[in-house]
């Protein structure tokens, strides 16, 4: 292996490492979960292997062909060196051009060079270098490495797994030690298939009328997300800690319980969410129930009255418990005389003991009223009065991208419900849209991570939106085909169901067809790892 071979191996390793940024981004969007990245690879095999396969094979073939041609005029060794240099220059130029094109593509959720990503990137670079040198040592064109670029992220993630687990364990233990020193801290865990984040911020607004409250920001609901908040944001003056607890696999909530050890548990919902990893709704319910199972003997559980799985889990729980919903004197907290419109929502909140208070909020949707009632039940148990609760409700702000009302251009009203759609939430969003006067439009890519039921769920969604919407703009023709069929079956005209490639094209269509007085619902917006 000569100097030129080593140099070529180094350059190829550098180029492949640079080009791996896109695939590392996909791994990051999958929360560094290798099983999720493998599912992404399976779904995007053509896109994943397209350029890397073509460039890697063509460069290798061109290298051999050039060597054979040049051998007729130069010595074998000289021909090999010249062929390698020429191929290397062309290969690098093409690959880096592709990298620049790839880099300039707008990212909905940007690639973040976190400490973990730096470690992962370093491991990938070393793996790329080792494989490139090995190919050169074996007398094979190092350009073949480019074919395997999508797999470098997978291998690097696997290699770094044990190290990352040790790093995570260190930070987790540090967070646990910090919590152990706060026996006075009121700890509330919040979980559910949907509504977790909205409920968390509603509860923060209400409890802040009496307590100094720390809530996990945004959708921080994983062990490392909670760990970061505890280590960096929890201060001695905080009296209440609200911990949102997410899950994609059985046992995920139990892991979070072991970190936080909440005394109060809030279950917002159980529904068809993340069925791709859970498998069935019963597994979803049992996983959410891990929060209630993990409460201490003197713990208190709060359940949304949904007439379904939450009610079943309420019946199963044997400790102190409360249930809240939209109506019915049998509940510990409920809302009645609900009005929903462009002003937000108005209702009367009742505590089941005859106490009533008028409430108004900027939040939209009956499901948000149910979340408010659930939060009010928690606040009542923690000693807040009905007037205090009403004041807190009035201060609750819409969570970004969750039925957020936004004034649009040309007197068009935008309802932004672009975060993480689910069947119940999508149905509630359509109900909100239907309450507005004017022409109703929807922009949606549909629902994902629904496992074997995904087609049926999206088809039913299409049927539902046909009864509310005058025009549907579907983002991603392949993925939204069941929505299109459902909308047509529901009675929409074919010309009123428009399929587009991406959100930018949807926005362009909306600019052409939108009219003054229209109301547009943006229902879900998928990250880049779901692009077709």
C-alpha positions as CSV (number, residue, x, y, z in Angstrom):
1,X,0.0,0.0,0.0
2,X,1.7,3.1,-1.3
3,X,1.6,6.8,-0.4
4,X,-1.1,7.5,-3.0
5,X,-3.2,4.7,-1.7
6,X,-3.0,6.0,1.9
7,X,-3.8,9.5,0.7
8,X,-6.8,8.3,-1.2
9,X,-8.1,6.4,1.8
10,X,-7.8,9.5,4.0
11,X,-9.6,11.7,1.5
12,X,-12.4,9.1,0.9
13,X,-12.8,8.7,4.7
14,X,-13.1,12.5,5.1
15,X,-15.6,12.8,2.3
16,X,-17.7,9.9,3.6
17,X,-17.6,11.4,7.1
18,X,-18.8,14.8,5.8
19,X,-21.6,13.2,3.8
20,X,-22.7,11.2,6.8
21,X,-24.1,14.4,8.4
22,X,-27.5,13.7,6.8
23,X,-27.7,10.2,8.1
24,X,-26.6,11.2,11.6
25,X,-29.4,13.9,11.5
26,X,-31.9,11.1,10.8
27,X,-30.5,9.1,13.7
28,X,-30.8,12.2,15.9
29,X,-34.4,12.7,14.8
30,X,-35.1,9.1,15.9
31,X,-33.8,10.0,19.4
32,X,-30.6,8.0,18.7
33,X,-32.7,4.8,18.8
34,X,-31.1,2.3,16.5
35,X,-34.4,0.4,16.0
36,X,-36.1,3.6,14.9
37,X,-33.2,4.4,12.5
38,X,-33.4,0.9,11.1
39,X,-37.1,1.4,10.4
40,X,-36.3,4.7,8.7
41,X,-33.7,2.9,6.6
42,X,-36.2,0.2,5.6
43,X,-38.9,2.8,4.6
44,X,-36.4,5.0,2.7
45,X,-34.2,2.4,1.1
46,X,-34.3,4.0,-2.4
47,X,-33.6,7.5,-1.1
48,X,-31.0,6.2,1.3
49,X,-29.0,4.3,-1.2
50,X,-29.6,6.3,-4.3
51,X,-26.7,8.7,-4.6
52,X,-24.3,6.7,-2.4
53,X,-24.7,3.5,-4.4
54,X,-24.4,5.2,-7.7
55,X,-21.4,7.4,-6.8
56,X,-19.6,4.6,-4.9
57,X,-20.0,2.1,-7.7
58,X,-19.2,4.5,-10.6
59,X,-16.1,5.8,-8.9
60,X,-14.8,2.3,-8.2
61,X,-15.5,1.2,-11.8
62,X,-14.0,4.4,-13.2
63,X,-10.9,3.8,-11.1
64,X,-10.4,0.3,-12.5
65,X,-11.2,1.4,-16.1
66,X,-8.8,4.3,-16.0
67,X,-6.0,2.0,-14.6
68,X,-6.6,-0.5,-17.4
69,X,-6.5,2.2,-20.1
70,X,-3.5,4.0,-18.7
71,X,-1.6,0.7,-18.3
72,X,-1.3,0.6,-22.1
73,X,0.8,3.8,-22.0
74,X,2.4,3.8,-18.6
75,X,3.8,1.3,-16.3
76,X,1.4,-0.7,-14.1
77,X,2.3,1.2,-10.9
78,X,2.3,4.6,-12.5
79,X,-1.0,3.9,-14.2
80,X,-2.5,2.8,-10.9
81,X,-1.3,6.0,-9.2
82,X,-2.5,8.4,-12.0
83,X,-5.9,6.6,-12.2
84,X,-6.4,6.9,-8.4
85,X,-5.5,10.6,-8.4
86,X,-7.9,11.4,-11.3
87,X,-10.7,9.4,-9.8
88,X,-10.1,10.9,-6.4
89,X,-10.4,14.4,-7.7
90,X,-13.6,13.7,-9.7
91,X,-15.1,11.6,-6.8
92,X,-14.4,14.3,-4.2
93,X,-15.8,17.1,-6.4
94,X,-19.1,15.1,-7.1
95,X,-19.5,13.9,-3.5
96,X,-18.9,17.4,-2.0
97,X,-21.2,18.9,-4.5
98,X,-23.9,16.5,-3.3
99,X,-23.0,17.4,0.3
100,X,-23.5,21.1,-0.4
101,X,-26.9,20.4,-2.1
102,X,-27.9,18.2,0.8
103,X,-26.7,20.8,3.4
104,X,-28.8,23.6,1.8
105,X,-32.1,21.6,2.0
106,X,-34.2,23.4,4.7
107,X,-34.5,21.4,7.9
108,X,-37.7,21.5,10.0
109,X,-35.8,20.4,13.1
110,X,-32.2,21.4,12.6
111,X,-29.2,19.1,13.1
112,X,-27.7,19.9,16.5
113,X,-24.1,19.3,17.3
114,X,-24.6,18.2,20.9
115,X,-21.9,16.7,23.1
116,X,-23.4,13.3,22.3
117,X,-23.4,14.0,18.5
118,X,-19.7,15.1,18.7
119,X,-18.8,11.8,20.3
120,X,-20.9,9.9,17.7
121,X,-19.4,11.9,14.8
122,X,-15.9,11.2,16.1
123,X,-16.6,7.5,16.3
124,X,-18.0,7.5,12.8
125,X,-14.9,9.3,11.4
126,X,-12.6,6.7,13.0
127,X,-14.7,3.8,11.6
128,X,-14.7,5.4,8.1
129,X,-11.0,5.8,8.3
130,X,-10.4,2.2,9.4
131,X,-12.6,0.8,6.7
132,X,-11.1,3.0,4.0
133,X,-7.6,2.0,4.9
134,X,-8.6,-1.7,5.1
135,X,-10.0,-1.5,1.5
136,X,-6.8,0.1,0.3
137,X,-4.7,-2.5,2.1
138,X,-6.7,-5.3,0.4
139,X,-6.2,-3.7,-3.0
140,X,-9.8,-2.6,-3.4
141,X,-10.9,0.9,-4.4
142,X,-11.6,2.9,-1.2
143,X,-14.4,4.6,-3.1
144,X,-16.5,1.5,-2.3
145,X,-16.9,3.0,1.2
146,X,-19.3,5.6,-0.1
147,X,-21.8,2.8,-0.8
148,X,-22.0,2.1,2.9
149,X,-22.3,5.7,4.1
150,X,-25.9,5.2,5.4
151,X,-24.7,2.3,7.5
152,X,-21.8,4.2,9.1
153,X,-24.3,6.0,11.4
154,X,-25.8,2.7,12.4
155,X,-22.4,1.1,13.2
156,X,-21.2,4.2,15.0
157,X,-24.4,4.2,17.1
158,X,-23.9,0.6,18.0
159,X,-20.3,1.1,18.9
160,X,-21.0,4.1,21.1
161,X,-24.0,2.4,22.8
162,X,-22.1,1.1,25.9
163,X,-20.2,4.4,26.3
164,X,-23.4,6.5,26.0
165,X,-25.1,4.3,28.6
166,X,-22.3,5.0,31.0
167,X,-22.4,8.7,30.3
168,X,-26.2,8.7,30.8
169,X,-25.9,6.7,34.0
170,X,-23.5,9.3,35.5
171,X,-25.9,12.2,34.7
172,X,-28.9,10.2,35.9
173,X,-27.3,9.4,39.2
174,X,-26.3,13.0,39.6
175,X,-29.9,14.1,39.1
176,X,-31.2,11.5,41.5
177,X,-28.8,12.8,44.2
178,X,-30.1,16.3,43.7
179,X,-33.7,15.1,44.0
180,X,-32.8,13.1,47.1
181,X,-31.9,16.3,48.8
182,X,-35.3,17.8,48.2
183,X,-37.7,15.8,50.3
184,X,-39.9,18.9,50.5
185,X,-40.4,19.1,46.7
186,X,-43.9,18.3,45.4
187,X,-43.4,16.0,42.4
188,X,-46.1,15.4,39.8
189,X,-45.7,13.0,36.9
190,X,-47.9,13.5,33.8
191,X,-48.3,11.0,31.1
192,X,-50.8,10.0,28.4
193,X,-50.9,9.2,24.7
194,X,-51.6,12.8,24.0
195,X,-52.2,16.0,25.9
196,X,-49.2,15.6,28.1
197,X,-47.5,18.9,27.2
198,X,-50.6,21.0,27.1
199,X,-51.7,19.6,30.5
200,X,-48.3,20.3,32.0
201,X,-48.4,23.9,31.0
202,X,-52.0,24.4,32.1
203,X,-51.2,22.9,35.4
204,X,-48.1,25.1,35.7
205,X,-50.3,28.2,35.1
206,X,-52.8,27.2,37.7
207,X,-50.4,26.0,40.4
208,X,-48.3,29.2,40.0
209,X,-51.2,31.0,41.7
210,X,-49.9,29.4,45.0
211,X,-46.6,27.7,44.4
212,X,-43.2,28.3,42.8
213,X,-43.4,25.8,39.9
214,X,-40.8,24.3,37.7
215,X,-42.1,22.4,34.6
216,X,-40.0,20.6,32.0
217,X,-39.8,22.8,28.9
218,X,-41.3,21.9,25.6
219,X,-41.6,18.2,25.1
220,X,-38.8,17.2,27.4
221,X,-40.2,13.8,28.5
222,X,-37.3,11.3,28.3
223,X,-34.9,10.2,31.0
224,X,-32.1,12.4,29.7
225,X,-34.4,15.3,29.1
226,X,-35.7,15.2,32.7
227,X,-32.2,14.7,33.9
228,X,-31.0,17.8,32.1
229,X,-33.8,19.9,33.6
230,X,-33.2,18.6,37.1
231,X,-29.4,19.2,37.0
232,X,-29.6,22.6,35.2
233,X,-32.8,24.2,36.3
234,X,-34.1,22.9,39.6
235,X,-33.4,25.5,42.3
236,X,-34.0,25.5,46.1
237,X,-36.9,28.0,45.8
238,X,-38.9,25.6,43.6
239,X,-41.8,24.0,45.5
240,X,-43.4,21.9,42.7
241,X,-41.8,19.9,39.9
242,X,-43.9,18.9,36.9
243,X,-42.4,16.1,35.0
244,X,-43.8,15.1,31.6
245,X,-43.3,11.4,31.0
246,X,-43.3,10.1,27.4
247,X,-43.0,6.5,26.2
248,X,-42.5,4.5,23.0
249,X,-41.8,1.1,24.6
250,X,-43.1,-0.8,27.6
251,X,-41.0,0.1,30.6
252,X,-40.2,3.6,29.6
253,X,-42.4,5.2,32.2
254,X,-41.1,2.9,34.9
255,X,-37.6,4.2,34.1
256,X,-38.8,7.8,34.6
257,X,-40.5,6.9,37.8
258,X,-37.2,5.6,39.2
259,X,-35.7,9.0,38.5
260,X,-38.4,11.4,39.7
261,X,-40.3,9.3,42.3
262,X,-43.5,11.4,41.9
263,X,-46.2,11.5,44.7
264,X,-48.9,12.6,42.3
265,X,-49.7,11.0,38.9
266,X,-51.8,12.5,36.1
267,X,-53.1,10.3,33.2
268,X,-54.4,12.5,30.4
269,X,-55.3,9.8,27.8
270,X,-54.8,6.4,26.4
271,X,-55.1,6.1,22.6
272,X,-53.7,4.8,19.3
273,X,-50.3,6.5,19.5
274,X,-46.9,4.9,18.8
275,X,-48.5,1.6,17.8
276,X,-45.5,1.0,15.6
277,X,-43.5,0.3,18.8
278,X,-46.2,-0.7,21.3
279,X,-48.0,-3.1,19.0
280,X,-51.6,-2.7,20.4
281,X,-53.7,-0.4,22.6
282,X,-53.6,-2.7,25.6
283,X,-49.8,-2.4,25.8
284,X,-50.1,1.4,25.5
285,X,-52.5,1.4,28.5
286,X,-50.3,-0.8,30.6
287,X,-47.3,1.3,29.9
288,X,-49.1,4.5,30.9
289,X,-50.4,2.7,34.0
290,X,-46.7,2.3,35.0
291,X,-46.9,5.9,36.4
292,X,-49.8,5.0,38.8
293,X,-48.2,1.7,39.8
294,X,-45.0,3.6,40.6
295,X,-46.7,6.0,43.1
296,X,-46.0,5.5,46.8
297,X,-48.6,4.2,49.2
298,X,-49.7,7.7,50.0
299,X,-49.6,8.7,46.4
300,X,-52.6,10.4,44.6
301,X,-53.7,9.5,41.1
302,X,-55.8,11.7,38.7
303,X,-57.5,10.3,35.6
304,X,-59.2,11.9,32.6
305,X,-62.8,10.7,32.3
306,X,-62.8,9.4,28.7
307,X,-65.3,6.6,28.8
308,X,-62.6,4.3,27.7
309,X,-59.2,3.1,28.8
310,X,-58.6,5.8,31.4
311,X,-61.9,4.8,33.1
312,X,-60.7,1.2,33.1
313,X,-57.4,2.1,34.7
314,X,-59.2,4.3,37.2
315,X,-61.2,1.2,38.2
316,X,-58.0,-0.8,38.5
317,X,-56.2,1.7,40.8
318,X,-56.7,1.1,44.5
319,X,-55.1,4.2,46.1
320,X,-56.5,7.7,46.5
321,X,-57.8,8.8,43.1
322,X,-59.8,11.4,41.3
323,X,-61.4,11.7,38.0
324,X,-62.2,14.8,35.9
325,X,-63.9,15.5,32.6
326,X,-66.4,17.5,30.7
327,X,-69.7,16.8,32.5
328,X,-71.3,14.7,35.3
329,X,-71.7,15.2,39.0
330,X,-69.9,11.8,39.6
331,X,-66.6,13.5,38.8
332,X,-64.4,15.3,41.3
333,X,-64.0,18.2,38.8
334,X,-65.9,18.9,35.6
335,X,-66.8,21.6,33.1
336,X,-70.3,22.5,31.8
337,X,-71.9,25.1,29.6
338,X,-68.9,25.1,27.3
339,X,-68.6,27.6,24.5
340,X,-65.8,27.5,21.9
341,X,-65.0,30.0,19.2
342,X,-62.4,32.5,17.9
343,X,-62.4,34.1,21.4
344,X,-61.1,30.8,22.9
345,X,-63.3,28.9,25.4
346,X,-65.7,29.8,28.1
347,X,-67.3,27.4,30.6
348,X,-68.3,26.8,34.2
349,X,-66.0,24.7,36.3
350,X,-67.6,22.6,39.1
351,X,-65.8,20.7,41.8
352,X,-68.4,18.0,42.5
353,X,-69.2,19.5,45.9
354,X,-71.4,22.3,44.7
355,X,-68.7,24.9,44.1
356,X,-68.8,26.6,40.7
357,X,-66.7,29.3,39.0
358,X,-66.9,30.9,35.6
359,X,-63.7,30.4,33.5
360,X,-62.4,31.8,30.3
361,X,-59.2,30.7,28.4
362,X,-57.5,31.3,25.1
363,X,-57.2,27.6,24.6
364,X,-59.3,26.0,21.9
365,X,-61.1,22.7,21.8
366,X,-63.2,20.6,24.2
367,X,-60.2,18.2,24.8
368,X,-58.3,21.2,26.2
369,X,-61.3,21.9,28.5
370,X,-61.0,18.3,29.7
371,X,-57.3,18.9,30.3
372,X,-58.1,22.0,32.3
373,X,-60.6,20.1,34.4
374,X,-58.0,17.5,35.1
375,X,-55.5,20.1,36.2
376,X,-58.1,21.8,38.3
377,X,-58.7,18.5,40.2
378,X,-54.9,18.4,41.0
379,X,-54.9,22.0,42.1
380,X,-58.0,21.5,44.3
381,X,-56.2,18.5,46.0
382,X,-53.2,20.7,46.6
383,X,-55.3,23.3,48.4
384,X,-56.1,26.0,45.8
385,X,-59.5,27.7,45.9
386,X,-61.9,27.8,42.9
387,X,-61.2,31.5,42.3
388,X,-57.4,30.9,42.3
389,X,-57.9,28.1,39.8
390,X,-60.0,30.3,37.6
391,X,-57.3,33.0,37.6
392,X,-54.7,30.4,36.7
393,X,-56.9,29.1,33.9
394,X,-57.2,32.6,32.4
395,X,-53.4,32.9,32.3
396,X,-52.8,29.6,30.5
397,X,-51.3,30.2,27.1
398,X,-51.7,28.1,24.0
399,X,-48.8,25.8,23.5
400,X,-47.0,26.4,20.3
401,X,-48.3,24.3,17.4
402,X,-51.2,22.9,19.5
403,X,-54.4,24.5,18.2
404,X,-52.6,27.8,18.3
405,X,-54.7,30.6,16.7
406,X,-52.6,32.7,14.3
407,X,-53.9,35.7,12.2
408,X,-52.9,35.1,8.6
409,X,-52.4,37.4,5.6
410,X,-55.5,38.5,3.5
411,X,-57.8,38.1,6.5
412,X,-57.2,34.3,6.6
413,X,-57.3,32.6,10.0
414,X,-54.7,29.9,10.7
415,X,-55.2,27.2,13.3
416,X,-51.8,25.7,13.9
417,X,-52.1,22.2,15.2
418,X,-48.9,21.0,13.6
419,X,-47.4,19.1,16.6
420,X,-47.7,15.3,16.7
421,X,-51.2,14.5,15.5
422,X,-53.1,11.6,16.8
423,X,-56.7,10.3,16.1
424,X,-58.4,11.9,19.0
425,X,-56.5,15.2,18.7
426,X,-57.2,15.3,15.0
427,X,-60.9,14.8,15.5
428,X,-60.9,17.5,18.2
429,X,-59.1,19.9,15.8
430,X,-61.7,19.3,13.1
431,X,-64.4,20.1,15.7
432,X,-62.6,23.4,16.5
433,X,-62.3,24.2,12.8
434,X,-66.0,23.5,12.2
435,X,-66.9,26.1,15.0
436,X,-65.4,28.9,12.8
437,X,-67.5,30.7,10.2
438,X,-66.1,30.8,6.6
439,X,-64.6,28.3,4.2
440,X,-62.7,25.5,6.0
441,X,-59.3,24.3,4.6
442,X,-56.9,21.7,6.0
443,X,-53.2,21.1,5.3
444,X,-52.0,17.7,6.6
445,X,-49.5,14.9,6.1
446,X,-51.7,12.6,8.1
447,X,-50.7,10.5,11.1
448,X,-47.6,8.2,11.5
449,X,-46.3,5.6,13.9
450,X,-49.6,3.9,14.0
451,X,-48.3,0.4,13.1
452,X,-50.6,-1.9,11.2
453,X,-53.6,0.4,11.8
454,X,-52.0,3.4,10.1
455,X,-53.8,3.0,6.8
456,X,-57.2,2.6,8.5
457,X,-56.7,5.5,10.9
458,X,-55.8,7.8,8.1
459,X,-58.7,6.6,6.0
460,X,-61.1,7.3,8.8
461,X,-59.5,10.7,9.2
462,X,-60.2,11.4,5.6
463,X,-63.8,10.5,6.0
464,X,-64.1,12.8,9.0
465,X,-62.5,15.8,7.3
466,X,-64.8,15.5,4.4
467,X,-67.7,16.5,6.6
468,X,-65.9,19.6,7.8
469,X,-63.5,20.8,5.1
470,X,-64.2,22.5,1.8
471,X,-60.6,21.9,0.6
472,X,-57.9,19.5,1.6
473,X,-54.2,19.8,0.8
474,X,-52.4,16.5,1.5
475,X,-48.6,16.6,2.0
476,X,-46.9,13.5,0.7
477,X,-48.9,11.7,-2.0
478,X,-47.9,8.1,-1.0
479,X,-48.4,8.5,2.8
480,X,-51.7,10.5,2.4
481,X,-53.3,8.2,-0.1
482,X,-55.6,6.6,2.5
483,X,-56.7,10.2,3.6
484,X,-57.5,11.0,-0.1
485,X,-59.6,7.8,-0.5
486,X,-61.4,8.5,2.8
487,X,-62.1,12.1,1.8
488,X,-63.5,11.0,-1.6
489,X,-65.6,8.3,0.1
490,X,-66.9,11.0,2.5
491,X,-68.2,13.1,-0.4
492,X,-65.4,15.6,-1.3
493,X,-64.9,16.3,-5.0
494,X,-61.7,15.1,-6.5
495,X,-60.6,18.7,-7.4
496,X,-61.0,19.7,-3.8
497,X,-58.4,17.1,-2.6
498,X,-55.0,18.2,-3.7
499,X,-51.8,16.2,-3.1
500,X,-48.5,17.9,-2.9
501,X,-44.9,16.8,-2.4
502,X,-44.0,19.0,0.7
503,X,-45.0,21.8,2.9
504,X,-43.5,24.5,0.7
505,X,-45.6,23.3,-2.2
506,X,-48.7,23.2,0.1
507,X,-48.0,26.8,1.1
508,X,-47.8,27.8,-2.6
509,X,-51.1,26.1,-3.3
510,X,-52.7,27.8,-0.4
511,X,-51.5,31.1,-1.7
512,X,-53.3,30.5,-4.9
513,X,-56.6,29.2,-3.6
514,X,-56.9,31.0,-0.3
515,X,-59.6,33.6,0.0
516,X,-60.4,36.3,2.5
517,X,-62.4,34.9,5.5
518,X,-60.9,31.3,5.0
519,X,-60.0,29.3,8.1
520,X,-57.0,27.0,7.6
521,X,-56.1,24.1,9.9
522,X,-52.5,22.9,9.8
523,X,-52.9,19.4,11.2
524,X,-49.5,17.8,12.0
525,X,-46.1,18.5,10.4
526,X,-43.7,15.6,10.2
527,X,-39.9,16.0,10.7
528,X,-37.4,15.4,7.9
529,X,-37.0,11.7,8.7
530,X,-40.6,11.2,7.4
531,X,-40.0,13.0,4.1
532,X,-41.0,10.9,1.1
